[in-house]
Amino acid sequence: MHNDPRETLLNSPMSRMQIGVVIITIALNALDGFDVLSISLAAAPIRDEFGIGPAITGLLLSMELVGMAIGSIVLGRYADRWGRRPLMLLCLVLMTIGMFMVTTPPGIMAQGMKSISNSMGLLLDWPIELMHISIWRIVTGLGIGGMLAATNAVVAEFSSRKHKHLNVSLMTIGYPVGASIGGFIAAWLLQDYTWRSVFYLGFAMTLAMLPIVYFFVPETIAWSVRHQKPGALERINATLKRMGRATVDALPDVSEEIAQQAKGSIFAPRLLRTTLLLTVAYFFHITTFYFLLKWTGVIVADRGFDASQAGNVLSWITVGGACGGAIFGFLTLRYDLKRLTIGTMLLSTVFVGLYGSLGANLTQTTLICIAAGFFANAGITGLYAIFAHAFPTQVRAAGTGFAIGIGRGGSVLAPIAAGLMFAGGVGVPVVSVIMGACSLAAAIVLLFLKLNSAPPEALEVEQAIDPSVDARLSESAA
């Protein structure tokens, strides 16, 4: 069993190569953050250009969330089948195409969708340009959704036992870091250029990541050991050499692990409870987060501020989110993961509720938004760390993808529901309290989740020695 390279990764200090992989996943998550925020930054100018109301604006804001839901659920499971690396590259291609095509004139696809929707009596008042934007935002969302599932698995599987939760937390703060830095740049662009410049920026940054991932992110050792494709030993040893670790003469016998594969479904009895609780918790909390992220630009603009000022407030939300995620990650080195996550969700509820009660004071709005972003993103960071801890290797991407996908599918309702409430005359203070309470619901759901102190990888290594350890695996997912 001394030949099991997974044990080497778990119990050895992080090498430069492993740290480099974590940094790359932070950059990838930063792309996700900017890509998602881009439509929020551009929403007010798009609304003004096409003369659309709040209900349609809410639908437009939700389009990439639809794609993310599909991408997380459908593409996420292929990261468990094909490997983490191939899916990451595919998702980058989808994101690159989607970001660029948003800026182009409507094509045959948009015209066809417009004709179909008209024949069905749907979306009759949508200009064809909005139909075009919506289609490519869905494509971008497909890439983002699949990427989220893959990168979470990559970080978990390249991390040591000691730094696993910290590394996953650092990966998740890439989202607000990318959104804040990109947001400040985009806010500056909006002063002199059209909303299309925001997507040109996103396209260039996404395209630049393709060669970086191709050359510097190998397949994870945990996935390679589990599947043992032809040439797996050579690829694993090459990766171990890049880490400065000793190579192995042979791969461990995983026949017992493979025999348990049928029990590895995220809907199998031993994982069903975990899957459902995490999915529901993510659904509720991400609804609060996306209300804050998607509507702040429009709300600030409606309070009399211009698009660049609204973009700056959005960027400060993500600055707060980055700080929240980073501090949360370091706290996991000393404190209980689940309790930390529940605490941040409760504080997210408080500050999102306060956010809606403010008037036209830009400074107060910005400060409350920073606090709301801090705790809302810290809660998301906690959930990602729990995903990586709760799901075993063979279903880690599928479990993460399903929870994210259903959650993001539900978060489609956040901007739409808020838009409908605004269109119905409900004020910002009441809407904020309603949407903020979703974080409270997520915290309550997490109270019923049980986590084993040992990570799944450690139990899988033990299982290769002693098949009876499967009972502990079941207990860890109960």
C-alpha positions, -999 to +999 in steps of 0.1 A: +000+000+000+031+022+002+027+025-036-005+044-033+003+079-046-029+093-032-015+086+003+016+106-007-005+136-016-026+135+015+003+133+039+030+154+022+035+191+023+022+211-007+047+213-035+053+243-058+035+224-086+004+218-064+004+254-052+006+264-089-025+243-097-044+260-069-034+294-082-046+285-117-079+273-104-082+306-085-077+324-118-103+302-135-128+310-108-119+346-113-130+343-149-163+328-137-168+357-114-161+383-141-182+364-167-212+363-144-208+399-133-204+412-168-241+410-176-249+427-143-225+456-152-240+458-187-276+454-176-285+491-172-270+501-205-286+472-223-319+481-207-316+517-219-305+507-254-334+484-260-360+500-238-370+469-217-388+468-184-378+452-151-394+419-157-376+413-190-344+427-174-347+400-147-351+373-174-320+386-192-300+386-160-309+349-155-299+335-189-263+325-180-277+310-148-298+287-169-267+276-188-248+272-156-274+249-142-274+227-173-236+228-174-231+219-138-255+189-139-247+176-174-211+185-179-201+181-142-206+143-143-184+140-173-155+153-152-159+120-133-160+100-166-135+118-189-112+134-163-110+168-148-086+183-173-105+175-205-136+190-191-118+222-180-105+227-215-139+222-231-155+246-207-129+273-214-137+269-251-175+274-245-168+304-223-146+320-248-171+316-277-200+327-256-183+359-244-173+369-279-205+361-297-226+383-273-209+413-290-217+403-326-249+411-346-278+386-344-274+356-365-295+327-379-297+311-344-313+342-329-337+346-358-347+310-355-353+312-318-373+344-323-395+327-349-401+297-326-409+319-296-433+339-317-451+308-331-455+296-295-467+330-282-436+335-260-414+366-255-432+385-282-418+418-270-381+407-270-360+425-297-340+400-317-308+415-303-319+405-268-326+370-281-291+368-295-275+380-262-296+355-242-285+325-264-248+332-260-251+340-223-266+305-220-236+291-238-212+310-215-231+296-186-227+261-198-189+265-196-190+282-163-212+255-147-190+227-159-159+245-149-171+250-113-177+213-108-143+204-123-121+230-105-136+221-071-126+185-077-091+195-090-083+215-059-096+189-035-075+162-052-043+181-055-044+192-019-028+177+012-051+166+041-041+196+062-047+223+036-077+209+017-104+232+032-081+262+030-072+255-007-109+250-017-117+283+001-089+301-017-102+287-050-137+301-043-124+336-036-112+338-072-148+344-080-151+377-061-115+387-069-121+384-106-154+401-103-140+430-084-109+436-105-128+430-137-156+451-124-135+481-117-120+479-152-154+474-167-168+504-148-139+524-163-147+511-198-184+520-194-174+556-190-161+559-226-174+528-244-205+507-249-216+477-229-199+455-255-165+465-243-172+445-210-176+413-230-145+420-251-125+421-219-140+389-207-133+372-240-097+382-240-091+370-204-108+337-210-089+330-242-056+336-224-063+308-199-066+281-225-029+275-230-022+279-193-045+251-183-033+230-212+004+231-202+003+234-165-027+215-151-023+177-154-050+151-146-055+146-109-038+116-094-069+106-075-089+103-107-061+085-126-057+059-098-094+053-096-098+048-134-064+034-144-067+041-181-039+028-204-007+047-196-020+058-162+012+047-144+034+068-167+012+099-164+010+096-126+047+092-123+053+122-145+030+142-123+047+130-092+081+140-106+067+175-113+057+176-076+092+165-065+078+132-051+091+097-055+076+077-083+058+044-078+065+010-094+029+000-097-006+014-090-026+001-061-053-025-065-086-006-067-108-036-075-126-033-042-132+004-048-145-003-083-167-030-068-182-003-046-188+020-077-224+009-079-228+023-044-211+055-054-241+073-071-250+106-054-285+091-052-274+059-036-287+054+000-253+063+016-251+096-002-287+106-008-292+125+024-259+144+018-268+152-018-303+165-009-293+186+021-263+202+003-284+209-028-312+225-009-288+246+012-269+258-019-303+266-036-314+289-008-281+306-001-272+312-037-306+328-042-297+355-017-262+359-033-276+363-068-302+388-058-274+409-044-252+404-074-277+407-102-299+436-090-275+459-072-263+476-104-299+484-115-310+494-080-281+518-076-287+532-110-324+537-102-313+557-071-298+584-094-263+572-099-247+565-133-236+531-147-199+535-137-209+543-101-232+513-100-204+492-114-181+504-086-206+494-059-209+459-075-171+457-075-170+466-038-194+438-031-170+414-047-141+429-028-160+422+004-167+387-009-130+380-016-121+391+019-149+370+034-138+339+015-101+343+024-107+348+061-132+319+061-105+297+046-079+304+073-105+300+100-112+264+088-076+255+099-089+260+135-126+259+136-155+235+126-163+239+089-201+234+092-205+258+122-185+285+104-207+281+073-239+284+093-226+315+111-218+333+079-252+325+064-269+341+094-249+372+090-256+373+053-293+374+061-288+404+084-268+425+060-288+418+028-319+429+048-302+461+058-290+467+023-326+473+011-334+498+038-308+524+026-317+554+005-297+574-019-265+576+002-238+560-020-213+557+008-237+539+032-249+517+004-214+507-005-204+499+031-234+477+037-229+460+003-193+452+012-205+435+045-233+417+026-208+404+000-183+394+028-207+371+045-227+359+015-195+348-003-180+333+029-211+311+030-206+300-006-169+292+003-181+271+031-205+251+009-177+244-017-155+232+011-183+209+023-188+196-012-151+186-015-152+170+019-186+152+017-184+136-018-159+107-025-136+108-055-157+088-079-187+112-076-170+144-064-176+164-096-210+149-102-221+157-066-207+192-068-221+197-102-256+185-092-257+207-061-244+237-080-267+230-110-299+227-091-289+256-069-280+277-099-312+266-116-331+278-085-311+310-085-325+318-119-356+326-099-338+352-078-335+380-104-368+370-120-387+369-087-372+402-076-380+417-110-416+406-107-419+420-072-405+453-084-428+453-113-457+446-089-449+477-069-431+460-040-403+482-026-366+475-024-366+471+015-393+444+015-377+426-015-343+426+002-357+411+034-375+384+015-345+375-006-321+377+024-341+353+043-331+325+019-297+325+036-314+318+069-332+289+053-299+275+041-284+277+075-313+258+090-309+230+064-272+226+072-281+219+108-292+185+097-260+176+078-235+152+093-198+153+082-171+128+091-138+144+103-117+123+079-118+133+042-131+107+017-096+102+001-082+090+034-110+064+038-106+053+002-069+046+007-078+026+038-105+008+019-079-006-005-063-023+025-094-032+044-128-035+025-147-032+058-138+005+058-168+009+034-189+012+065-170+043+075-174+057+041-212+052+044-211+068+078-192+098+065-219+105+039-249+098+062 
